[in-house]
Each structure stands twice: as structure tokens, then as C-alpha cells.
Amino acid sequence: MARYMCMDTLKFLVFDVHRIQELLQYERFAAFDTDSINILLDSAMSWADQDFYPYYRDMDEKPVYYKDGKTYSHPILKKIFTQAGENGWLGTYFDHEDGGMQMPHMLANATNHIFEAANNHIPGYMGLTSGAAHLIATFGNETIKQKFIPNMLSGKWGGTMALTEPQCGSSLSDIVTSAKPAANGEYFIKGQKIFISGGDHEAVDNFIHLTLARIEGAPAGTKGISLFAVPKYRYNKDETAEYNDVSAVADFQKMGQRGYSTVHLVYGEKEDCIGYLVGEANQGLKYMFQMMNGARIDVGMTAASTATAAYYASLQYAKERPQGRKILNSGKKDVSEGQTLIINHPDVRRMLLLQKAIVEGALSLLLECSKYSDIAHCDADETKSNHHLLLEFLTPIAKTYPSEMGRIAINNGLQVLGGYGYCMDFPLQQYLRDIRIMAIYEGTTGIQSLDLLGRKIPMENGKALQLLTAQMTMTINEAKTYENLIVYADILAGKMGEIQKVLTYLMPYAAKGDYENYLADATIFMEMASNIVIGHQWLKMAIVAQKAILNDEKVFETSFYESKIHTMKFYFKYELPKTKACLETIMYQDKLTLVDESKELIF
Ligand SMILES: Cc1cc2nc3c(=O)[nH]c(=O)nc-3n(C[C@H](O)[C@H](O)[C@H](O)COP(=O)(O)OP(=O)(O)OC[C@H]3O[C@@H](n4cnc5c(N)ncnc54)[C@H](O)[C@@H]3O)c2cc1C
């Protein structure tokens, strides 16, 4: 079977770079040790080999479709839900008392990397079911917890997050789906939701749509949004199912992720759609952010993993494809020699190294974010709040960098295959189509960038950035203790200076309330900040690799560690310099994208 991810790299990141062992000190994770973590990673791999990877192409070629009121998905999905339920994969990070494994998020996300790299059409169904059940577990009362969670974690019922409406995607303050009080504290829900992932298919018996709606008379804007659990079927005490007046009326045919259903839901056509309030009224968006923040890390992981699979597909091709000859020092080619493999051409090596630098840098950041989430969950006081702040700060970057740069990585992977990359016989075109959505759903890149510059930078008087700066300074100081890393430590220190320079330029706009100017180039700021954050990940990886090289007891071959240091150097040479262009653009004299009411449309 073709290789779609690298278990050695994953274990290097999990154990050596981000030290999952440090999480095992917490009572919550007492059931885990290094052996059980290894076993779980290996069993995720064998399940992915068996039931995910073999169906990757087939799910694209036989996409989900809607016919006569039903949504048909690939038959493997039924087996996936059943096995996920039986083996606990839907409750990995849930509390024991809610029926979960109480796994560190870091481990759950590491297993997710394996599943996503094997077949990015499947894990979203599982992730949404877990995320929706977790929202109910965190904020719901006992009655709805009992009503929904056991059947969701057992894989019998699916879960969704239903936010988007035809007139409101990025701006959730404009939600109009309504909730009218009914008997027993229940509500009648009426409205429409579009683009709902996993919102209908044949693999489960019921769906629980975690739906944002507005209770009649609630305040306008985000303050008047409540969260409801809305089942497709209501189950009576005698276990008979009654249709709850919410159904898919159409599906969306997409350019990628074609095996992952996306539907249009209509609620309350017959005025008989019951929703159960989750938590308190008007707090819905706050609650939903728990699921959305987790889902943003999940989307980042899907993107990083899809790009990882594309990298290994292009690497394999480059090792097998003969084409052209090496250029001799005389500048001539020796045509009497046989053709060389394309992996020997510097430009092909550049494209391969670029992919490796992007995907492993992104994976490292995502695992670090997962560790911060675990620490924020388990620790107390300052450690908890600091890690929470760091996670909040890094989440928009962890979603955006893999989605945007992962696409560039795959594009380079496709280029490695030349003409074959463009053809349906090879999977690169599919990876490129699949990853395109990731910069759109769960908040577009534009929205993530506004979040980073507009909310996360000023948050608590800039404390999150200070915390990150302190972490980077520690890494830089440690790198300086290794002769061969000093130059890279200095480069990264210079990059931190560039961020400060840009913020010093931008802050006066914010201080005088000119947010249009402050935020106009938020996406360029995201590009710059995420480039530096990934540079930090690479310096960390290089330190750990360097230590291992100097150590007599190595887990992996010396060449494995050398490849990490080499890729760090590649990143510092080819990627990090791009921050200078961002800086120049942000600080450029002309403001060219703001609306000027006094002038005619320039387009
Ligand atoms: C395949 C797929 C699956 C999805 N799954 C789900 C799901 O499960 N649940 C769910 O609720 N939704 C889902 N969505 C919806 C998705 O989250 C939205 O499409 C996305 O948030 C963007 O909203 P929109 O499509 O309305 O675009 P718009 O909000 O109209 O945005 C259009 C463009 O304008 C930009 N823009 C908008 N507002 C601003 C602003 N204030 N400042 C700067 N730029 C701005 C955006 O960045 C974007 O480039 C899915 C969508 C797709 C395509």
C-alpha cells in the first residue's frame, strides 16, 4: 500500500518535540502511559490502512448524492460509524463518566492525523458527531445528555453543527432561524440552514443538529442567539421514532470532499420541529465557540494531513520517474548516460522540501495547540489561563496556515508529477480539490485574520503575544547553545522584531479608533505571523534533532534527525524571508483597498 503519512515523524513530534509524557502527570490522564499511546497510534494506523485509505479515490468517484428525499453516502461509512462506536473512537477525549476514553486531545488529534491523511472524506463525520455530543456534555442538562449522548458515542446517531443560513455565513449576528416556546420547556424551531456537513446520509439512524436559533423576542445580534439540540427523529419512551419535521431538502455537489455530505436543512415546515435548549438562553454563540474552536483545529489538521498524503504521493513518484540528465560541472549534459530520476533535479527537490517544510511545520503547530488545550483543561490558575490564552491566539493560525499553505504544498506536489499530476489517474488533483474548502469553512481566511489582528493581538492588553514571544525567546536561547543553530536563532529573533515593527506601525490606527485602516491588511498580517510561528516550530524541531544526534541512544536513524535540520534550514532560506514582503506591503504608503464613498467604483 502507498504511504500516506510518516509514523516516525508523528511519534517524533508527539514524544520528542512536544513531550506528551508531560501530560501524564495529570490525574485525568492517569490511565495512559507511553506503551498505551504507542498502541493507540498503531491501532489507528491499522484501521486507517484497512477502512479509510482503500476508499479514498472511490468516495471521490462515487460522491454523496440526493435523490427522492434521501441522501446516499458511500457504503463504507456505515462500517466506519459502527466500528468507531464499538472501539471508542467517537469519545476519545470525553470524560469517563460521559462514556469516553479521557484521552489527551494531543493523542486524539495525532490519531486524527492518521485518519485524515488516509481519507479526508471520513473523519469529519466522526469529528462533528463527537463535537456535537461534547457540546451537549459540557452545557446540556442531564435530561438531554441522557437522551442524546449514548447513541451518538455508540455511532448509532450522527451530530452536526448548524450555523450557516442563506443570508448569513461569516456574519452570524444575522441568523433568523426562530425558536418559539412550546410545552415542557421545549421549543418549536423554524428556519433553514445551508451547507451542513454530515447533515444527512444513510449510515446512521438519526441526526442531532446542534442549531443556532433566536428565541422570539431575543435581543438583536449575537447576544440573542441560543443553542438547540434538534433531532431528526424524536424517540418516545417506548423507543418508537417520530419524525421531527427537520430534513435535508437538497445536497451540494462540490469540487472536492465529494464523499463528505453537505446538505440544505429545512426546519419546521409543518410547524412541528422540536428543539431542546442547550444551556441558557441567549448564550448559544458562546457555547458554539467551544465546538468551533475545536473544529478549527480539526480543519487545520485535515488540511495538514491532506497535504501530507499529497507529499508522500509526489515523493514516491519523484523516486520512480526517470527524466532528463544531471547537469555536469561543464554545464553540458551527457546523453550517453541513462536518464536520471527526477528526484535528482534541484528544482524537484525544492518542491519536495517545500511540501515537507509546510506539512511537518503545520503538524507540529497543531500538536502543540492540542497540548495547550490539555494543559488549559487540567492545570490550575496561571498555567491554565496562560495556556488558554496561547491556544486562543494560535487557533486562527493553526486553522489558516495549513489550509492556505497546505494548498500551495499540494500544488507543488502536483507539479512534481508534471502532466500526470493534472490527470485523474493520479491522486494529486483530488488532494488539490479536497483541500480547497479548508480555507473557507469554519471561518474563511479573511475572518480568521480579522480574529487574529482584531481580537487576539489586543486580547488582555497583548498578553497572548507576550506569552508567545517569551516561548520563542526560550527556544532561541536554547538554539544558541548549539554552534550550528546560532545563525538560525538569530534569524528568528530578527523576525520577532519585524512583528513588533508592524504592530508599532498599526497600533496608532487602532488607538484612534480607525479600525478600517488597522484591519485592512489583516490577511497579510496573518501570512506574516503564521510564517514566523511555523519558523518557531522548525527551530524547536531542529533543537530536538540536534540533541538526538549528539546523544548515543537514538530512537531513529541519524539521517532522520539530519533531515529535520535540513528541512529547518530550507524553511529559513525559502519561506521565512517572505515576511519582509508582508511587512513592506502592510507599511506601504498607499491604502488601496478601503472604500472611498466620494469616488466612483474603481473596479
Ligand atoms: C462544503 C462546505 C461545508 C460546510 N459545512 C458547514 C457546517 O457543517 N455547518 C455550518 O454551519 N456551515 C458550514 N459551511 C458554511 C461555511 O462555514 C461558510 O460557507 C463560510 O463561513 C463562509 O460563509 P459564506 O459562504 O456565506 O460566505 P460570505 O460570508 O458571504 O463570505 C464571502 C467572502 O467575503 C469575505 N467576508 C465576509 N465578511 C467579511 C468581513 N466582515 N470582512 C472581510 N471579509 C469578509 C469572506 O472572507 C469571503 O471571502 C460549509 C460550507 C461549505 C462550502
The ligand as an SDF file (V2000), in Angstrom:
LIG
                    3D

 53 58  0  0  0  0  0  0  0  0999 V2000
  -18.5150   22.2540    1.8650 C   0  0  0  0  0  0  0  0  0  0  0  0
  -18.9870   23.1720    2.9440 C   0  0  0  0  0  0  0  0  0  0  0  0
  -19.2480   22.6550    4.2120 C   0  0  0  0  0  0  0  0  0  0  0  0
  -19.7220   23.4940    5.2200 C   0  0  0  0  0  0  0  0  0  0  0  0
  -20.0710   22.9690    6.4450 N   0  0  0  0  0  0  0  0  0  0  0  0
  -20.7420   23.7480    7.3280 C   0  0  0  0  0  0  0  0  0  0  0  0
  -21.3270   23.1870    8.5110 C   0  0  0  0  0  0  0  0  0  0  0  0
  -21.1840   21.9940    8.7930 O   0  0  0  0  0  0  0  0  0  0  0  0
  -22.0380   23.9960    9.3210 N   0  0  0  0  0  0  0  0  0  0  0  0
  -22.2300   25.3170    9.0610 C   0  0  0  0  0  0  0  0  0  0  0  0
  -22.9130   25.9920    9.8240 O   0  0  0  0  0  0  0  0  0  0  0  0
  -21.6770   25.8950    7.9490 N   0  0  0  0  0  0  0  0  0  0  0  0
  -20.9560   25.1340    7.0840 C   0  0  0  0  0  0  0  0  0  0  0  0
  -20.4210   25.6930    5.9440 N   0  0  0  0  0  0  0  0  0  0  0  0
  -20.5670   27.1110    5.7180 C   0  0  0  0  0  0  0  0  0  0  0  0
  -19.2460   27.8650    5.8300 C   0  0  0  0  0  0  0  0  0  0  0  0
  -18.8460   27.9530    7.1690 O   0  0  0  0  0  0  0  0  0  0  0  0
  -19.4390   29.2340    5.1540 C   0  0  0  0  0  0  0  0  0  0  0  0
  -19.5390   28.9890    3.7570 O   0  0  0  0  0  0  0  0  0  0  0  0
  -18.3330   30.2040    5.4600 C   0  0  0  0  0  0  0  0  0  0  0  0
  -18.3490   30.5590    6.8210 O   0  0  0  0  0  0  0  0  0  0  0  0
  -18.4300   31.4650    4.6170 C   0  0  0  0  0  0  0  0  0  0  0  0
  -19.7240   31.9740    4.6120 O   0  0  0  0  0  0  0  0  0  0  0  0
  -20.4210   32.3300    3.2210 P   0  0  0  0  0  0  0  0  0  0  0  0
  -20.3050   31.1450    2.3300 O   0  0  0  0  0  0  0  0  0  0  0  0
  -21.7640   32.8510    3.4970 O   0  0  0  0  0  0  0  0  0  0  0  0
  -19.5180   33.4670    2.6040 O   0  0  0  0  0  0  0  0  0  0  0  0
  -19.5990   35.0190    2.9720 P   0  0  0  0  0  0  0  0  0  0  0  0
  -19.7100   35.1880    4.4280 O   0  0  0  0  0  0  0  0  0  0  0  0
  -20.6030   35.6620    2.1130 O   0  0  0  0  0  0  0  0  0  0  0  0
  -18.1390   35.4920    2.5270 O   0  0  0  0  0  0  0  0  0  0  0  0
  -17.7910   35.7460    1.1670 C   0  0  0  0  0  0  0  0  0  0  0  0
  -16.3970   36.4120    1.1330 C   0  0  0  0  0  0  0  0  0  0  0  0
  -16.4560   37.6620    1.8320 O   0  0  0  0  0  0  0  0  0  0  0  0
  -15.4850   37.6900    2.8640 C   0  0  0  0  0  0  0  0  0  0  0  0
  -16.0360   38.3990    4.0140 N   0  0  0  0  0  0  0  0  0  0  0  0
  -17.2440   38.2230    4.5880 C   0  0  0  0  0  0  0  0  0  0  0  0
  -17.3910   39.0450    5.6310 N   0  0  0  0  0  0  0  0  0  0  0  0
  -16.2550   39.7550    5.7330 C   0  0  0  0  0  0  0  0  0  0  0  0
  -15.7910   40.7710    6.6200 C   0  0  0  0  0  0  0  0  0  0  0  0
  -16.5240   41.1980    7.6270 N   0  0  0  0  0  0  0  0  0  0  0  0
  -14.5490   41.2670    6.4250 N   0  0  0  0  0  0  0  0  0  0  0  0
  -13.7760   40.8250    5.4310 C   0  0  0  0  0  0  0  0  0  0  0  0
  -14.1560   39.8750    4.5580 N   0  0  0  0  0  0  0  0  0  0  0  0
  -15.3830   39.3440    4.7090 C   0  0  0  0  0  0  0  0  0  0  0  0
  -15.1760   36.2420    3.1930 C   0  0  0  0  0  0  0  0  0  0  0  0
  -13.8770   36.0840    3.7560 O   0  0  0  0  0  0  0  0  0  0  0  0
  -15.3160   35.5850    1.8230 C   0  0  0  0  0  0  0  0  0  0  0  0
  -14.1190   35.7030    1.1260 O   0  0  0  0  0  0  0  0  0  0  0  0
  -19.8900   24.8730    4.9450 C   0  0  0  0  0  0  0  0  0  0  0  0
  -19.5860   25.3860    3.6820 C   0  0  0  0  0  0  0  0  0  0  0  0
  -19.1660   24.5580    2.6770 C   0  0  0  0  0  0  0  0  0  0  0  0
  -18.9170   25.1350    1.3130 C   0  0  0  0  0  0  0  0  0  0  0  0
  1  2  1  0
  2  3  1  0
  2 52  2  0
  3  4  2  0
  4  5  1  0
  4 50  1  0
  5  6  2  0
  6  7  1  0
  6 13  1  0
  7  8  2  0
  7  9  1  0
  9 10  1  0
 10 11  2  0
 10 12  1  0
 12 13  2  0
 13 14  1  0
 14 15  1  0
 14 50  1  0
 15 16  1  0
 16 17  1  0
 16 18  1  0
 18 19  1  0
 18 20  1  0
 20 21  1  0
 20 22  1  0
 22 23  1  0
 23 24  1  0
 24 25  2  0
 24 26  1  0
 24 27  1  0
 27 28  1  0
 28 29  2  0
 28 30  1  0
 28 31  1  0
 31 32  1  0
 32 33  1  0
 33 34  1  0
 33 48  1  0
 34 35  1  0
 35 36  1  0
 35 46  1  0
 36 37  1  0
 36 45  1  0
 37 38  2  0
 38 39  1  0
 39 40  1  0
 39 45  2  0
 40 41  1  0
 40 42  2  0
 42 43  1  0
 43 44  2  0
 44 45  1  0
 46 47  1  0
 46 48  1  0
 48 49  1  0
 50 51  2  0
 51 52  1  0
 52 53  1  0
M  END
$$$$
